[in-house]
Amino acid sequence: MLGLIIRFVISALVLIFVSFLLPGFNVGGFGGALLAAIVIAILGYLADMVMGKKKASQRRGLVGFIVAVIVIYVAQFFVQAMSVTVIGAILAAAVIGIIDMFLPTALG
């Protein structure tokens, strides 16, 4: 359980970093980022279930990237403190993917 909490905190910090770094991607504060990390993880899990995948780590390549963009974009409709443009979602998915290569998070 502690490991899961740590992963969500790291994911929230990554979202805050991405929010400062990219135009078109905004998360308001740590609480909003933490809620966004949880919503993104849930939406990613649901996308995996729909696609018939057992683990998010099995998604690779273009399809996985497109799913990540969609999940990030849709998350803004569940998290009031988050606003994302389509370009912002594309850029955020790319940056989060790169960060996840070095520091695995619940978002990756």
C-alpha angles and dihedrals in degrees: 000000000000089000091055092050091050091050091053092047090051090047091051091051090050090051091051090050091049090047091056092043103047136055115228094032119090132168117180111226134318094293091054091046092050091050090046091051090053093047092047091050091050093046090047090051091050091049089052090051092050091048092047095244121144097201134025088226088068090066110090139158129013097339092053091048092050091049090050091051092050093046092050092047094047092047090071089068090061099039115061092195092059130080124177135175121208090254089046090053091050092049093043092051090051095048093043089049091053093046090048090058089064102027112027112218137177087260097061 
